Amino acid sequence: MKTLDDLLARRLYLGVTGLSRAGKTVFVTSLIHNLLRADPAAEESPLRGFDPFDDGRLVGAVLRHDTNATVPEFPYRKALDALTGESPHWPEPTRGISRIRIDLRFRRAQGLTTSAAARLGLTEGTLQLEIVDYPGEWLVDLPLLGTTFEDWSRAMLAQAERGRRPELAREWRAFVAERTPDSEHDEEWAERAAALYTDYLHACAEARLRFLQPGRFLHPADLRGASVLRFCPLPDLPASPQPGTLHAAFRDKFRDYQEKVVRTFYRRHFAGLDRQIVLVDTLTALNDGPEAFDDMSEALASILHSFRHGRNSLLGWLMGRRISRVMFAATKADHVIRGDRLHLENLTRRMLHVLDESNLIKTAADVDVQAIAAIRATRDTRRTDNGREILLGRRPDDSDETPMEPGAIPLDFPPDWAALNYRYWDFQPRPDPAWRHGGFPNIRLPEVLNFLIGEDLR
C-alpha cells in the first residue's frame, strides 16, 4: 500500500541525448553514481556546488529496478565496472533507448509550504527521477515528419556528393543506379539497397560525420531486420510514382517510417519528458576538421529546427506536453586547459546561436549552455619552464599520466581553420579506487543538476 509520502512524490522525466561519441553513457553513469555516493562529510565531494547538497537538504538516493518492465534498463553497473575496474576504460555506448530511475530523498526548504508540510509530518519529500537515454540520431530524424520521400531523396543524394561522402557512397550509388525508379518493386533488391545505404551511413559515422538520416538505420534497436527499414534515397524521381514500382514501394516505406517509427517513438517516450539535456561533442568535431565540424553543425541545426515551436513548448506539439528546461552541454571540457573552458562554452553557444534561426536560445530563459566533463580524466598543471597551463592525462595503453598541451580553442564560429592549433587527445579514465566509493570528479556537473532539477528539490 502506498503511503501519503509516496502519493505526494513527484516524478520527473529527464531526457539525455547526444550524437554518437558525445558521452551519453558516461554522463548518465556519473550523474547516477555521484547522487548515490553523495557524502556531505567529504571536503571534495563531486556534488559540491549542487545547492540541495550544499544546504544539507539532500538526504540520500536509491536506485530503482522495478519501474520499467518493457524498456531496457540503462546498464549502470556494467558502465561503473568499466570505469572503476583494475584497467579503467570508457564504457560501451548504449545503442538504443534505455531508462533508469533514481529516487532522491530531500528535506523541504524553509517557506510557507514547509510549515504546512511539517504539520502533516511531511518535512521530507521524494523526487522520482526517471532518466530516458536515447540516441541523438533519433532526434535528427524528427524533421523527416515535415518532408516527402522525393524531397528527402534529393537532399540525401546532394549530401552524398560533398566532401568525403562520394567515395563512401560509391557502392550504394552504383547499385541503385542499376534500376530506374519506375522498375517493378523487388523486395530482395530493396533489402540489398537498404543494406548498402546503411553501410554508407556507418562509414560516414566512422569518418566522424554526424548528419545521418534515418537514425534507426544506424541504431535499429528492436527494429533490426524489420521491413520498415528496407528503403533508401532514390535518384531521378518523378513527381508521383506508378503503383507497383520501386518508387511507390520506397515512398510507402518512408511514410511508414515517419508514422510508425519517428512519430510513435516521440509519442511513446519523448512526449512525457519534463527536462532535456543535449550533449555536444564540439571538441572532437573541431579536431576532425572543417568537414566533420560543418556536418555536426548541420545535424545540430536540424535538432534546433525541431525546437522551433518556441519557449516552454519544445516539441510539445506532439502530445501537448512541454519540456520546460533544455541544457546544451559541450562535453569533455577536461580535454582543454582550465583557461580555455569558458572559450569552449562560448564557442558552443556561438555555434548554436548562429544555427538557431528560430531564436530559441536567444529568447528563451529556460535554455542554457555549459561546458562540462561528466567524469574528469585529466588534472591541471603548469609547465616548469614557462608556466603555461597544460594537462596531465593517461593516454590509451599508457599506465602513467603524461603532460600534454592540447592547444587553444577558437573564440568564434565558424573557426579560423588556418589558425587553429587545437589537438584532441584521447585521455582515458584514471585508475583511482576512490571513484567507486566517493563518486567521480567532474567539471560543472553540479551546475547542470541545479539547472535541471534544483527547483524540484525544494
C-alpha positions as CSV (number, residue, x, y, z in Angstrom):
1,M,0.0,0.0,0.0
2,K,1.3,3.4,-0.9
3,T,1.9,5.9,1.9
4,L,0.9,9.5,1.8
5,D,4.5,10.4,1.1
6,D,4.6,8.0,-1.9
7,L,1.4,9.7,-3.2
8,L,3.0,13.1,-2.9
9,A,6.3,12.2,-4.5
10,R,6.9,13.9,-7.8
11,R,8.0,12.0,-10.9
12,L,10.4,14.0,-13.2
13,Y,11.4,12.7,-16.6
14,L,14.8,13.7,-17.8
15,G,15.8,13.1,-21.5
16,V,19.5,12.6,-22.2
17,T,20.7,12.6,-25.8
18,G,23.6,13.4,-28.0
19,L,25.1,12.4,-31.3
20,S,27.5,9.4,-31.4
21,R,30.5,9.7,-29.1
22,A,29.2,12.7,-27.3
23,G,29.4,10.9,-23.9
24,K,25.8,9.9,-23.0
25,T,26.7,6.7,-21.2
26,V,29.5,8.4,-19.2
27,F,27.2,11.3,-18.3
28,V,24.3,9.1,-17.1
29,T,26.7,6.9,-15.2
30,S,28.4,9.8,-13.5
31,L,25.1,11.5,-12.6
32,I,23.7,8.4,-11.0
33,H,26.9,7.4,-9.2
34,N,27.5,10.8,-7.8
35,L,24.0,11.1,-6.5
36,L,24.2,7.6,-4.9
37,R,27.6,8.2,-3.3
38,A,26.9,11.8,-2.1
39,D,28.7,12.3,1.2
40,P,28.2,15.6,3.0
41,A,31.2,15.0,5.2
42,A,33.6,14.8,2.2
43,E,35.6,18.0,1.7
44,E,35.9,17.5,-2.1
45,S,32.6,15.8,-2.9
46,P,31.8,15.7,-6.6
47,L,28.4,17.2,-5.8
48,R,29.9,20.3,-4.1
49,G,28.1,23.2,-5.8
50,F,24.7,21.4,-6.1
51,D,22.5,23.6,-3.9
52,P,20.4,20.9,-2.2
53,F,23.6,19.0,-1.3
54,D,25.4,22.1,-0.1
55,D,22.4,23.2,2.0
56,G,22.3,19.8,3.7
57,R,18.8,19.0,2.3
58,L,19.8,16.0,0.1
59,V,19.2,13.1,2.4
60,G,20.1,10.3,0.0
61,A,19.3,8.4,-3.2
62,V,18.1,4.9,-4.0
63,L,18.3,3.2,-7.4
64,R,15.1,1.6,-8.5
65,H,15.0,-1.5,-10.7
66,D,11.3,-2.2,-10.7
67,T,9.8,0.6,-12.8
68,N,10.4,-0.3,-16.5
69,A,9.3,-3.8,-17.3
70,T,9.2,-3.2,-21.1
71,V,12.1,-0.9,-21.8
72,P,15.8,-1.9,-21.4
73,E,17.4,-0.6,-18.2
74,F,20.4,1.7,-18.5
75,P,23.5,-0.5,-17.9
76,Y,24.7,1.5,-14.9
77,R,26.5,-1.4,-13.1
78,K,28.3,-2.5,-16.3
79,A,29.4,1.0,-17.1
80,L,30.6,1.6,-13.4
81,D,32.7,-1.6,-13.6
82,A,34.3,-0.4,-16.8
83,L,35.2,2.9,-15.2
84,T,36.4,1.7,-11.8
85,G,37.9,-1.7,-12.6
86,E,41.6,-2.7,-12.5
87,S,42.1,-1.4,-16.0
88,P,39.7,1.6,-16.3
89,H,38.3,2.3,-19.7
90,W,35.3,4.2,-21.2
91,P,32.2,2.0,-21.2
92,E,30.5,0.7,-24.3
93,P,28.0,3.2,-25.5
94,T,24.3,2.5,-25.4
95,R,22.8,1.9,-28.9
96,G,19.0,2.3,-28.4
97,I,16.6,3.7,-25.8
98,S,17.1,2.8,-22.1
99,R,15.7,4.1,-18.9
100,I,16.7,4.1,-15.2
101,R,15.1,5.6,-12.1
102,I,16.7,7.0,-9.1
103,D,14.7,8.3,-6.1
104,L,16.1,11.3,-4.3
105,R,15.1,11.9,-0.7
106,F,15.3,15.5,0.4
107,R,14.4,17.9,3.2
108,R,12.0,20.6,2.2
109,A,13.3,24.1,2.0
110,Q,12.0,26.7,4.5
111,G,8.8,28.5,3.5
112,L,5.1,28.6,3.8
113,T,4.7,25.2,2.1
114,T,7.3,23.8,4.5
115,S,5.3,24.8,7.6
116,A,2.2,23.3,6.2
117,A,4.0,20.1,5.3
118,A,5.5,20.0,8.8
119,R,2.0,20.0,10.4
120,L,1.3,16.9,8.3
121,G,4.6,15.3,9.3
122,L,6.0,15.6,5.8
123,T,9.2,17.5,6.4
124,E,10.9,15.3,3.8
125,G,9.9,14.6,0.2
126,T,10.9,12.3,-2.7
127,L,11.8,13.2,-6.3
128,Q,11.5,10.2,-8.6
129,L,14.0,11.0,-11.3
130,E,13.4,8.9,-14.4
131,I,16.3,9.2,-16.9
132,V,15.5,8.4,-20.5
133,D,18.6,7.8,-22.6
134,Y,18.2,7.8,-26.4
135,P,20.5,8.3,-29.4
136,G,20.8,11.8,-30.8
137,E,20.5,10.4,-34.3
138,W,16.8,9.6,-33.5
139,L,16.3,13.3,-32.7
140,V,17.8,14.2,-36.0
141,D,15.0,12.2,-37.6
142,L,12.3,14.4,-36.3
143,P,12.4,16.8,-39.3
144,L,11.6,13.9,-41.5
145,L,7.9,14.3,-40.4
146,G,7.8,17.6,-42.4
147,T,9.2,16.3,-45.7
148,T,8.3,14.0,-48.6
149,F,10.3,11.0,-49.8
150,E,11.1,12.8,-53.0
151,D,12.5,15.9,-51.3
152,W,14.4,13.8,-48.8
153,S,15.9,11.7,-51.5
154,R,17.1,14.7,-53.4
155,A,18.6,16.2,-50.2
156,M,20.4,13.0,-49.3
157,L,21.8,12.5,-52.8
158,A,23.1,16.0,-52.9
159,Q,24.7,15.5,-49.5
160,A,26.4,12.3,-50.8
161,E,28.2,14.4,-53.4
162,R,30.0,16.6,-50.9
163,G,33.5,16.2,-49.3
164,R,34.4,12.6,-48.3
165,R,31.0,11.2,-48.9
166,P,31.2,10.4,-52.7
167,E,33.8,7.7,-52.0
168,L,31.9,6.3,-49.0
169,A,28.6,6.2,-51.1
170,R,30.2,4.7,-54.2
171,E,28.9,1.1,-53.8
172,W,25.4,2.2,-52.8
173,R,25.1,4.8,-55.5
174,A,26.3,2.3,-58.2
175,F,23.8,-0.3,-57.0
176,V,20.7,2.0,-57.0
177,A,21.7,3.3,-60.5
178,E,21.3,-0.1,-61.9
179,R,17.5,0.2,-61.9
180,T,15.2,3.1,-62.6
181,P,12.6,4.2,-60.0
182,D,9.8,3.0,-62.3
183,S,11.1,-0.6,-62.3
184,E,8.9,-3.2,-60.7
185,H,9.4,-3.5,-57.0
186,D,11.6,-6.3,-55.8
187,E,11.8,-6.9,-52.0
188,E,15.2,-8.6,-52.2
189,W,16.6,-5.8,-54.3
190,A,15.2,-3.3,-51.8
191,E,16.8,-5.2,-48.9
192,R,20.2,-5.1,-50.6
193,A,19.8,-1.4,-51.4
194,A,18.9,-0.5,-47.8
195,A,21.8,-2.6,-46.5
196,L,24.3,-0.8,-48.8
197,Y,22.8,2.6,-47.7
198,T,23.2,1.5,-44.1
199,D,26.8,0.6,-44.8
200,Y,27.3,4.0,-46.2
201,L,25.9,5.7,-43.1
202,H,28.1,3.6,-40.8
203,A,31.1,4.6,-43.0
204,C,30.1,8.2,-42.6
205,A,29.9,7.7,-38.8
206,E,33.4,6.1,-38.7
207,A,34.6,9.2,-40.7
208,R,33.2,11.3,-37.8
209,L,30.3,12.7,-39.9
210,R,27.2,13.3,-37.9
211,F,24.2,14.4,-40.0
212,L,22.9,10.9,-40.8
213,Q,19.4,10.0,-41.7
214,P,17.4,7.9,-40.9
215,G,18.8,7.4,-37.5
216,R,17.3,4.0,-37.0
217,F,19.5,2.6,-39.8
218,L,22.5,3.3,-37.5
219,H,20.7,2.3,-34.2
220,P,17.8,0.0,-35.2
221,A,17.3,-1.4,-31.6
222,D,14.1,-3.5,-31.8
223,L,13.7,-2.8,-35.5
224,R,16.7,-4.8,-36.6
225,G,15.6,-6.7,-39.7
226,A,12.2,-5.0,-39.9
227,S,10.8,-4.3,-43.4
228,V,10.1,-0.7,-42.5
229,L,13.9,-0.1,-42.8
230,R,14.1,-1.5,-46.4
231,F,14.2,1.7,-48.3
232,C,16.8,4.3,-49.2
233,P,17.0,7.5,-51.3
234,L,16.5,7.0,-55.0
235,P,17.8,9.2,-57.9
236,D,15.8,10.7,-60.7
237,L,12.4,10.6,-59.1
238,P,9.3,11.8,-60.9
239,A,6.7,13.9,-59.1
240,S,4.5,10.9,-58.5
241,P,5.1,7.1,-58.6
242,Q,3.3,4.5,-60.5
243,P,1.7,1.7,-58.4
244,G,3.9,-1.4,-58.0
245,T,7.2,0.4,-58.8
246,L,10.3,0.8,-56.6
247,H,9.5,4.4,-56.2
248,A,6.0,3.7,-54.9
249,A,7.2,1.0,-52.5
250,F,10.0,3.1,-51.1
251,R,7.7,6.1,-50.7
252,D,5.3,3.9,-48.8
253,K,8.1,2.6,-46.5
254,F,9.3,6.1,-45.9
255,R,5.8,7.1,-44.9
256,D,5.6,4.1,-42.6
257,Y,9.0,5.1,-41.1
258,Q,7.6,8.6,-40.5
259,E,4.5,7.4,-38.8
260,K,5.3,4.1,-37.2
261,V,8.9,4.8,-36.1
262,V,9.5,8.5,-35.8
263,R,6.1,9.7,-34.6
264,T,5.5,6.6,-32.5
265,F,8.8,6.9,-30.7
266,Y,8.2,10.5,-29.7
267,R,4.7,9.9,-28.6
268,R,5.7,6.9,-26.5
269,H,8.9,8.1,-25.0
270,F,9.5,11.8,-25.8
271,A,6.2,13.4,-25.2
272,G,6.3,12.8,-21.4
273,L,9.8,14.4,-20.9
274,D,10.0,17.3,-18.5
275,R,13.6,18.2,-19.0
276,Q,16.2,17.6,-21.7
277,I,20.0,17.7,-21.9
278,V,21.7,17.5,-25.4
279,L,25.3,16.6,-25.2
280,V,27.5,18.2,-27.9
281,D,31.0,16.9,-28.8
282,T,32.4,20.2,-30.0
283,L,36.0,19.2,-29.3
284,T,36.1,16.0,-31.4
285,A,34.4,17.7,-34.3
286,L,36.9,20.6,-34.0
287,N,39.8,18.1,-34.0
288,D,38.4,16.3,-37.1
289,G,38.5,19.4,-39.3
290,P,36.1,21.6,-41.3
291,E,34.0,18.9,-43.0
292,A,33.3,17.0,-39.8
293,F,32.7,20.2,-37.9
294,D,30.3,21.5,-40.5
295,D,28.5,18.2,-40.7
296,M,28.0,18.2,-36.9
297,S,26.7,21.8,-37.2
298,E,24.2,20.7,-39.8
299,A,23.0,17.9,-37.5
300,L,22.6,20.4,-34.6
301,A,20.8,22.8,-36.9
302,S,18.3,20.0,-37.7
303,I,17.9,19.4,-33.9
304,L,17.3,23.1,-33.3
305,H,14.8,23.2,-36.1
306,S,12.8,20.6,-34.2
307,F,12.6,23.0,-31.3
308,R,11.1,25.8,-33.5
309,H,7.8,25.8,-31.6
310,G,9.4,28.1,-29.0
311,R,9.6,28.9,-25.4
312,N,8.2,26.5,-22.9
313,S,6.8,24.2,-25.6
314,L,9.7,22.3,-27.1
315,L,8.2,19.5,-29.2
316,G,5.0,19.9,-27.2
317,W,3.0,19.8,-30.4
318,L,3.5,16.1,-30.5
319,M,1.4,15.4,-27.4
320,G,0.6,18.7,-25.8
321,R,3.4,18.2,-23.1
322,R,6.3,20.6,-22.7
323,I,9.9,20.3,-21.9
324,S,10.4,23.2,-19.5
325,R,14.2,23.3,-19.5
326,V,16.8,22.4,-22.0
327,M,20.6,22.2,-21.5
328,F,23.1,22.1,-24.3
329,A,26.3,20.7,-22.8
330,A,29.7,20.8,-24.5
331,T,31.3,17.6,-23.2
332,K,34.9,16.7,-22.5
333,A,35.8,20.0,-21.0
334,D,38.7,18.3,-19.2
335,H,40.4,17.9,-22.6
336,V,41.2,21.6,-22.7
337,I,43.2,23.7,-20.3
338,R,41.5,25.5,-17.5
339,G,41.8,28.9,-19.2
340,D,40.0,27.6,-22.4
341,R,36.9,26.0,-20.8
342,L,35.0,29.3,-21.0
343,H,36.1,29.6,-24.6
344,L,34.7,26.1,-25.3
345,E,31.4,27.1,-23.7
346,N,31.3,30.4,-25.7
347,L,32.2,28.6,-29.0
348,T,29.4,26.1,-28.5
349,R,27.0,28.9,-27.5
350,R,28.0,30.9,-30.5
351,M,27.6,27.9,-32.8
352,L,24.1,27.2,-31.5
353,H,23.2,30.9,-31.8
354,V,24.3,31.1,-35.5
355,L,22.4,27.9,-36.2
356,D,19.3,28.9,-34.2
357,E,17.3,30.6,-36.9
358,S,14.1,30.4,-34.7
359,N,15.9,32.4,-32.0
360,L,15.1,29.8,-29.3
361,I,18.3,30.1,-27.4
362,K,18.4,33.9,-27.8
363,T,15.0,34.4,-26.4
364,A,14.2,31.5,-24.0
365,A,15.1,31.9,-20.3
366,D,14.8,28.1,-19.9
367,V,17.6,27.1,-22.3
368,D,21.3,27.1,-21.1
369,V,24.7,26.2,-22.5
370,Q,27.5,24.8,-20.3
371,A,31.0,23.2,-20.9
372,I,31.2,20.1,-18.7
373,A,33.1,16.9,-18.1
374,A,30.9,14.3,-16.5
375,I,34.0,12.4,-15.4
376,R,37.2,14.3,-15.3
377,A,40.1,12.3,-16.8
378,T,42.8,14.9,-16.5
379,R,44.4,17.2,-14.0
380,D,45.5,20.8,-14.4
381,T,49.2,21.7,-14.0
382,R,51.7,24.1,-15.5
383,R,55.0,23.7,-17.3
384,T,58.0,24.4,-15.2
385,D,59.9,26.3,-17.9
386,N,57.4,28.9,-19.0
387,G,54.4,28.5,-16.6
388,R,51.9,27.7,-19.4
389,E,48.8,25.7,-18.4
390,I,48.9,22.1,-19.5
391,L,47.1,18.8,-18.7
392,L,48.2,15.6,-17.1
393,G,46.3,12.6,-18.5
394,R,46.6,8.9,-19.3
395,R,46.5,8.1,-23.0
396,P,45.5,4.6,-24.3
397,D,48.0,1.9,-23.4
398,D,49.8,4.2,-21.0
399,S,50.0,3.3,-17.3
400,D,51.2,6.7,-16.2
401,E,49.9,10.2,-16.8
402,T,51.7,12.3,-19.4
403,P,51.8,16.1,-19.6
404,M,50.1,17.3,-22.8
405,E,49.4,20.6,-24.4
406,P,46.1,20.5,-26.4
407,G,46.4,24.0,-27.9
408,A,43.9,26.8,-27.9
409,I,40.1,26.9,-28.5
410,P,39.0,29.3,-31.2
411,L,36.9,32.2,-30.0
412,D,34.4,32.5,-32.8
413,F,32.2,30.4,-35.1
414,P,33.0,29.3,-37.7
415,P,36.6,28.7,-36.6
416,D,39.5,30.2,-38.4
417,W,40.8,26.8,-39.6
418,A,44.1,28.3,-41.0
419,A,45.0,29.5,-37.5
420,L,43.6,26.5,-35.5
421,N,46.2,24.7,-33.4
422,Y,43.9,22.6,-31.1
423,R,44.6,18.8,-30.8
424,Y,42.2,16.4,-29.1
425,W,43.9,13.8,-27.0
426,D,42.0,10.6,-26.2
427,F,42.5,10.6,-22.5
428,Q,41.4,7.6,-20.6
429,P,39.9,7.4,-17.1
430,R,42.4,7.3,-14.2
431,P,42.8,4.2,-12.0
432,D,41.6,5.7,-8.8
433,P,39.9,3.3,-6.2
434,A,38.2,6.3,-4.5
435,W,36.0,6.8,-7.5
436,R,33.9,3.7,-6.8
437,H,33.1,4.8,-3.2
438,G,33.3,8.5,-3.4
439,G,31.9,9.4,-6.8
440,F,33.5,10.8,-10.0
441,P,35.4,14.1,-10.2
442,N,33.8,16.3,-12.8
443,I,33.6,19.7,-14.2
444,R,30.3,21.6,-13.7
445,L,28.0,18.6,-13.2
446,P,26.6,20.2,-10.0
447,E,25.7,23.3,-12.0
448,V,23.9,21.1,-14.6
449,L,21.9,19.5,-11.8
450,N,21.0,22.9,-10.3
451,F,19.6,23.9,-13.7
452,L,17.7,20.7,-14.5
453,I,16.3,19.5,-11.1
454,G,17.4,22.0,-8.4
455,E,14.0,23.7,-8.2
456,D,12.3,20.3,-7.8
457,L,14.2,19.6,-4.6
458,R,12.7,22.4,-2.5
